[in-house]
Amino acid sequence: MILGICGSPRNKATEFVLREALRMLEERGYKTVFFTVRKKNIDFCQHCDYCLKKKECRIKDDMYELYPLMGDAKGIIMATPVYNSGVSAQIKAIMDRTRALVAADYDFFRYKVGMAIAVGGDRIGGQELAIQQILTFYILNGMIPVSGGSFGANLGATFWSKDTLDGVKEDEEGFKSLRKSIKRFSELLEKVMRSSR
């Protein structure tokens, strides 16, 4: 199963792009699950160390809907709008709150494949900086990060929305970066799954 996590609190461009990514993967035969932070209650990590002692997070909120999905996923795609040249607060909260999962099982994320999507209001609005934050999370947790490669998708899929849904739908360069990233993501997933059989 491939898990897509939408880090936008609005039902707009980022959600549209992530759903397109999951549709592309379904066309390749993958089962996908979509999770959005929109209308969810996800509090911030307080680094209280409760999870180190009790092997679970003391904050009982909608992260407990996401935790088992992360466990079942072979691949994870995080999609974020760009806020101040970085990820949304919601995606950052999700990344921080997974500390409880790793406290319970250090290898929880090991060998899962990870991809990132960033949607910015400007063409050069911090998309790659946001993606770097997501890829760093993957690396720190033993995941295998993947991008679309050079010539158009260096770190992952980047979109220019012009702050509208129509803008992102018309961004052919963004969709080129998405198609390249999905291709490499699915190729790596196949190799990882074959080696684990």
C-alpha positions in Angstrom: 0.0 0.0 0.0 1.1 3.5 -0.8 0.2 6.3 1.7 -0.3 9.8 0.5 -0.3 12.4 3.2 -1.6 15.9 2.3 -0.2 18.6 4.5 -2.6 21.3 3.4 -5.3 22.5 5.7 -7.3 23.7 2.6 -9.0 21.6 -0.1 -7.1 23.1 -3.0 -4.0 22.7 -5.1 -1.8 20.4 -2.9 -4.7 17.9 -2.4 -5.4 18.0 -6.1 -1.7 17.2 -7.0 -1.4 14.4 -4.4 -4.6 12.8 -5.6 -3.2 12.9 -9.2 0.0 11.2 -7.9 -2.0 8.5 -6.2 -4.1 8.0 -9.4 -0.9 7.5 -11.4 0.2 4.9 -9.0 -3.1 3.1 -9.1 -2.8 3.0 -12.9 0.5 1.1 -12.2 -1.3 -1.4 -10.1 -0.7 -0.1 -6.6 -3.2 0.2 -3.8 -3.2 3.7 -2.4 -4.6 5.5 0.7 -5.2 9.2 1.0 -4.8 11.0 4.3 -5.3 14.7 4.8 -4.7 17.0 7.7 -7.7 19.1 6.7 -10.3 19.1 9.5 -8.1 16.9 11.6 -6.9 17.5 15.1 -3.2 17.0 15.2 -1.3 18.7 18.0 2.3 19.6 18.1 5.0 17.3 19.6 6.1 18.6 23.0 9.2 16.5 23.2 8.0 15.4 26.7 9.7 11.9 26.4 6.5 10.1 27.4 6.9 8.0 24.2 10.4 7.0 25.2 9.1 5.5 28.5 5.6 4.3 27.5 6.3 3.5 23.8 3.3 5.5 22.7 2.3 9.2 22.3 0.5 10.7 25.3 -1.4 13.1 22.9 -4.5 11.1 21.9 -5.7 12.8 18.7 -6.0 12.1 14.9 -2.4 10.9 14.7 -3.8 7.6 16.0 -5.6 7.4 12.7 -2.4 7.9 10.8 0.0 5.7 12.8 -1.4 2.4 11.5 -1.5 3.6 7.9 2.2 4.5 8.2 2.9 1.0 9.5 1.1 -0.7 6.6 2.6 1.5 3.9 5.5 0.3 1.7 5.8 3.8 0.3 4.9 7.2 1.6 4.3 10.4 -0.3 4.2 13.6 1.7 2.7 16.6 -0.1 3.0 20.1 1.3 2.1 23.6 0.4 5.0 26.0 0.8 4.7 28.2 3.9 7.6 30.7 4.4 9.9 28.6 2.1 9.3 25.5 4.1 6.7 22.8 4.9 3.4 23.5 6.4 3.0 23.4 10.2 0.7 20.4 9.8 3.3 18.3 7.9 6.0 19.3 10.4 3.7 18.2 13.3 3.2 14.9 11.6 6.9 14.3 11.2 7.6 15.3 14.8 4.8 13.2 16.2 6.3 10.0 14.5 8.9 10.1 17.3 6.5 7.9 19.2 6.5 5.3 16.5 10.3 5.2 16.4 10.5 5.1 20.2 8.4 1.9 20.1 10.2 0.4 17.1 13.5 1.9 16.0 13.2 0.3 12.6 9.5 1.3 12.0 10.3 3.3 8.8 13.3 1.4 7.7 13.3 0.6 3.9 10.0 2.3 3.2 10.3 4.4 0.0 9.6 8.1 0.4 8.7 10.8 -2.1 7.9 14.5 -1.7 5.7 17.0 -3.5 5.7 20.8 -2.8 3.3 23.4 -4.2 4.2 27.0 -4.0 2.4 30.2 -5.0 5.6 31.4 -6.9 7.6 29.5 -9.4 10.7 29.8 -7.1 8.9 30.0 -3.8 10.7 27.6 -1.6 9.5 24.3 -3.1 12.9 22.6 -3.0 13.6 23.8 0.5 10.3 22.3 1.6 11.1 19.0 -0.1 14.5 18.9 1.5 12.8 19.0 4.9 10.7 16.0 4.0 13.6 14.1 2.5 15.7 14.8 5.6 12.9 13.2 7.7 13.0 10.1 5.4 16.8 9.8 5.7 16.8 10.3 9.5 14.3 7.4 9.8 16.0 4.9 7.6 13.7 5.4 4.6 14.8 5.4 1.0 14.2 8.9 -0.4 13.5 9.2 -4.2 13.3 12.1 -6.5 12.5 12.5 -10.2 16.2 13.0 -11.0 18.0 15.7 -12.9 16.5 17.8 -15.7 13.3 18.9 -14.1 12.6 17.0 -10.9 15.9 17.3 -9.0 14.5 16.6 -5.5 10.9 15.7 -6.2 7.7 17.1 -7.7 7.5 20.9 -7.6 4.4 22.9 -8.6 3.7 26.6 -9.2 0.0 27.2 -8.3 -0.1 31.0 -8.8 -2.2 30.7 -5.6 -5.1 29.1 -7.5 -6.3 25.6 -8.3 -6.4 26.5 -12.0 -2.8 27.6 -11.8 -1.6 24.2 -10.5 -3.8 22.4 -13.1 -2.1 24.4 -15.9 1.5 23.8 -14.6 2.8 21.4 -17.2 6.4 21.7 -15.8 5.0 20.7 -12.5 3.3 17.6 -13.9 6.4 16.7 -15.8 8.3 16.7 -12.5 5.5 14.6 -11.0 5.5 12.0 -13.7 9.3 11.7 -13.5 9.1 11.3 -9.7 6.3 8.8 -9.8 8.2 6.7 -12.4 11.3 6.5 -10.2 9.3 6.0 -7.0 7.4 3.0 -8.5 10.6 1.5 -10.0 12.3 1.7 -6.6 9.3 0.3 -4.8 9.3 -2.7 -7.2 13.0 -3.4 -6.4 12.5 -3.1 -2.7 9.5 -5.3 -2.7 11.2 -8.0 -4.8 14.2 -8.0 -2.5 12.0 -8.5 0.6 10.2 -11.6 -0.9 
